């Protein structure tokens, strides 16, 4: 059953709120990468809201399992088996963001991790909260909601953008806010992916300078100094951060090496020492990578005089950092 064939979706679902169409689109002037791990703007799910005149329709859909309750008065149309009406898996964070867009009446902008998620940047695992910035000071009841983190500030118009009809912080402001609030290893993938799509590092440094005196400025400067647009995946960003924070020189990224088998690109490494770091994702071979080709590629790298330390996505830093130090020495 498609969205067009889903009666509950057709009769109850509401589009995203267009809060201010005058702000520039957050992706204006930017570009998605054509290779490597994607940076893609997600689509928000359409939610249904309770209206007294449609009480019977909502109640019937709930009883048939065609709606899931998101919050009081807000529902998510579902297909049998739990998928969304377009057949894709339901992303709970995007559902939570769509719900906040519906229920918060004061003027606000999505910020920090929620803005990064709406842009499509490489964010860490979701912490269960939605982040917004608002000029009005939160009331006692709203401030107590731990699933909604409200920042009380007057966001400059220059830092406001739109996506899916919602207001959020610009890519540069979003990346800097995260760099100020998260450790380097968690913030670096966000900043790297922002640079990858064309965000300005100069603007980011200016924003950090304006934040002097705030907590997290030193870590933010470390993150921005290390950040690069030459990167292939968020896992490579995390590994690069841990290696650098452990005392190793910052490795180069996407190193092109001439071998008997032709040009080979290595994830990370130190060219002068001919030491490389290869980061392997768990889904690499499921996605079609040829194990024989990978073995030949590895042998060609060795034959060219390079040492390679291989790291699995999700491997603990305490396991791979000592290997990298040994390879570097």
C-alpha positions in Angstrom: 0.0 0.0 0.0 1.4 3.4 -1.0 0.9 6.8 0.7 -1.8 7.6 -1.9 -3.6 4.4 -1.1 -3.5 4.9 2.6 -6.9 6.3 3.7 -5.8 7.6 7.1 -2.7 9.3 5.6 -4.8 11.0 2.9 -7.5 12.2 5.3 -5.6 13.1 8.4 -1.9 13.8 7.7 -0.7 17.4 7.8 2.3 18.8 6.0 5.2 20.5 7.8 4.6 24.0 9.1 5.9 26.8 6.9 6.9 29.2 9.7 8.9 31.7 7.7 9.3 31.3 4.0 11.5 34.4 3.8 14.6 32.8 5.3 17.0 31.3 2.8 16.9 27.5 2.3 19.6 25.9 4.5 21.1 24.1 1.5 21.3 27.2 -0.7 24.7 27.4 -2.3 25.8 24.0 -0.9 26.2 20.7 -2.7 25.9 17.1 -1.7 29.0 14.9 -2.1 29.1 12.6 -5.2 31.2 9.9 -3.5 31.7 8.4 -0.1 29.2 8.5 2.7 26.2 10.6 1.8 25.1 13.9 3.3 21.4 14.0 2.5 18.5 16.2 3.7 15.8 13.9 5.2 12.1 14.2 4.6 10.0 14.8 7.7 7.1 12.4 8.3 3.6 13.8 8.0 1.7 13.6 11.3 -2.0 13.6 11.9 -3.5 15.8 14.6 -6.6 15.4 16.8 -9.6 17.5 15.7 -12.9 17.0 17.5 -14.8 16.8 14.2 -12.7 13.8 13.2 -12.9 11.9 16.5 -14.5 8.8 14.8 -11.9 8.7 12.1 -9.0 9.0 14.5 -10.4 6.5 16.9 -11.1 4.0 14.2 -7.6 4.4 12.7 -6.1 3.8 16.2 -8.1 0.7 16.7 -7.1 -0.7 13.3 -3.4 0.0 14.0 -3.2 2.6 11.2 -2.0 5.3 13.6 0.6 5.4 16.3 0.4 8.0 19.1 3.4 10.3 19.0 2.3 12.8 21.7 -1.1 13.8 23.0 -3.2 14.8 20.0 -0.5 13.9 17.4 -0.3 10.6 15.5 1.9 8.9 12.9 0.1 7.1 10.1 1.6 3.5 9.7 1.3 0.6 7.4 0.9 -3.0 8.6 4.3 -4.2 9.9 5.3 -0.8 11.3 6.7 0.9 8.3 5.8 4.5 7.4 3.2 5.2 4.7 6.0 5.4 2.1 7.3 2.0 3.1 10.5 3.3 4.7 11.6 2.5 8.3 10.3 5.1 10.8 13.0 7.3 12.2 12.0 8.2 15.8 14.2 11.3 15.9 12.5 12.8 12.8 9.1 11.9 14.3 10.0 13.8 17.5 11.2 16.8 15.5 8.0 16.8 13.4 6.0 16.6 16.7 7.8 19.6 18.2 7.2 21.6 15.0 3.5 21.0 15.6 3.1 21.5 19.3 5.4 24.4 20.2 3.6 27.7 19.5 6.2 30.2 20.4 8.6 31.5 17.8 11.7 29.2 17.7 14.4 27.7 15.5 15.7 24.1 15.6 19.4 24.2 16.6 22.4 22.0 17.6 21.8 18.3 17.0 18.2 18.7 15.7 19.3 21.3 13.1 22.2 19.0 12.1 19.8 16.1 11.7 17.4 18.2 9.5 20.3 19.3 7.3 21.5 15.7 7.0 25.0 16.1 8.7 26.8 13.2 10.2 25.4 13.3 13.8 26.2 10.9 16.6 23.7 8.5 18.1 20.4 10.3 19.1 20.2 11.2 22.8 16.3 11.3 22.8 16.0 15.1 22.9 15.0 17.8 20.4 16.9 21.0 20.5 15.4 24.5 19.8 16.4 28.1 20.3 13.8 30.7 21.3 13.8 34.3 22.3 11.1 33.9 24.9 12.3 32.5 28.3 10.8 29.0 28.8 8.1 28.6 31.4 8.6 26.3 34.4 6.5 23.5 32.9 8.1 23.6 29.4 11.7 23.8 30.9 11.0 20.6 32.8 10.5 18.6 29.6 13.7 16.7 29.3 12.8 15.5 25.7 12.8 19.1 24.6 16.0 21.2 25.2 15.2 24.9 24.9 18.0 27.5 24.5 17.0 31.0 25.6 18.7 33.3 23.1 17.9 35.9 20.4 19.1 34.1 17.3 20.4 36.7 14.7 18.5 36.7 11.5 21.7 36.1 9.6 21.9 32.6 11.3 18.3 31.6 10.4 17.5 29.2 7.5 14.6 27.0 6.5 14.2 23.4 5.5 11.0 21.4 5.1 9.1 24.6 5.9 10.8 24.8 9.4 13.2 27.4 10.7 16.7 26.2 11.9 20.2 27.5 12.4 22.6 27.9 9.4 25.0 25.1 8.6 27.9 27.0 10.1 26.1 28.0 13.2 24.8 24.4 13.7 28.3 23.0 13.3 29.8 25.5 15.8 27.0 25.0 18.4 27.8 21.3 18.3 31.6 21.8 18.5 31.0 24.0 21.6 28.8 21.3 23.3 30.4 18.0 22.4 33.8 16.4 22.7 36.1 16.5 19.7 35.5 12.9 18.6 31.7 13.3 18.6 31.7 16.8 17.1 34.2 16.3 14.3 32.0 14.2 12.0 29.4 17.0 12.1 31.9 19.7 11.2 33.6 17.6 8.6 30.3 16.9 6.9 29.4 20.6 7.0 32.7 21.4 5.2 32.1 18.6 2.8 29.0 20.2 1.5 30.6 23.6 1.2 30.1 25.4 4.5 32.7 28.1 5.4 35.4 27.3 8.0 36.2 31.0 8.1 32.6 31.7 9.2 32.8 28.9 11.8 36.0 30.4 13.3 34.4 33.8 13.5 31.4 32.3 15.4 33.7 30.6 17.8 35.6 33.9 18.3 32.2 35.5 19.2 31.7 32.8 21.8 34.8 33.6 23.7 34.1 33.1 27.4 31.6 30.3 26.9 32.3 26.8 28.0 33.6 24.5 25.2 35.5 27.2 23.2 38.9 25.3 23.5 37.3 22.0 22.3 35.5 23.9 19.5 38.8 25.4 18.3 40.5 21.9 18.4 37.6 20.5 16.3 37.6 23.3 13.7 41.4 23.1 13.4 41.3 19.4 12.7 38.2 19.5 10.5 38.5 18.9 6.7 36.3 18.6 3.7 38.5 15.8 2.4 36.9 12.9 4.2 35.0 9.8 3.2 32.9 8.8 6.1 31.9 9.7 9.7 33.8 6.7 11.0 37.0 8.2 9.5 36.3 11.5 11.2 35.9 9.7 14.6 39.1 7.7 14.1 41.1 10.8 13.1 39.9 12.6 16.2 40.9 9.8 18.5 44.3 9.4 16.9 45.1 13.1 17.1 43.8 13.4 20.7 46.1 10.5 21.6 49.2 12.5 20.7 49.8 11.4 17.1 50.2 14.1 14.4 46.9 14.8 12.6 46.8 12.2 9.7 46.3 13.2 6.1 43.0 12.2 4.6 42.2 10.4 1.3 45.8 9.8 0.3 46.5 8.8 -3.3 49.2 6.2 -3.6 50.9 5.0 -6.8 51.2 1.2 -6.9 51.8 -1.5 -9.5 48.0 -2.0 -9.5 47.4 1.7 -10.3 46.4 4.6 -8.1 44.9 3.6 -4.7 43.2 5.9 -2.3 43.9 5.3 1.4 41.5 6.6 4.1 44.0 8.2 6.5 47.7 8.2 7.0 51.1 9.8 7.2 52.7 10.1 3.8 56.3 10.7 4.9 56.3 7.6 7.0 54.2 5.5 4.6 51.8 4.5 7.3 48.1 4.2 6.4 44.9 3.8 8.4 42.0 2.0 6.7 38.6 2.2 8.3 36.2 -0.7 7.3 32.4 -0.3 7.7 30.4 -3.4 8.7 28.2 -3.0 5.6 31.1 -2.8 3.1 30.8 -6.3 1.7 27.0 -6.4 2.0 27.0 -3.3 -0.3 28.9 -5.2 -2.9 32.6 -4.8 -2.2 34.7 -7.7 -3.6 36.9 -9.4 -0.9 39.3 -10.6 -3.6 39.7 -7.1 -5.0 40.2 -5.8 -1.4 43.0 -8.4 -0.8 44.7 -7.4 -4.0 44.4 -3.7 -3.1 45.9 -4.4 0.3 48.8 -6.4 -1.2 49.6 -3.6 -3.7 49.7 -1.1 -0.9 52.2 -3.3 1.0 54.3 -3.8 -2.1 54.5 0.0 -2.5 56.2 0.1 0.9 53.2 1.2 3.0 52.3 -0.2 6.4 48.5 -0.4 7.0 46.6 -0.5 10.3 43.1 -1.7 9.7 40.2 -0.5 12.0 36.6 -1.8 12.0 33.7 0.6 12.4 32.6 0.6 16.0 35.9 -0.7 17.3 36.8 0.9 20.6 39.6 3.5 20.5 41.4 1.6 23.3 41.9 -1.2 20.8 43.0 0.6 17.7 44.9 3.6 19.0 47.8 1.5 20.3 48.0 -0.3 16.9 48.2 3.0 15.1 51.0 4.2 17.5 53.0 1.0 16.8 52.5 1.4 13.0 53.5 5.1 13.2 56.7 4.3 15.2 
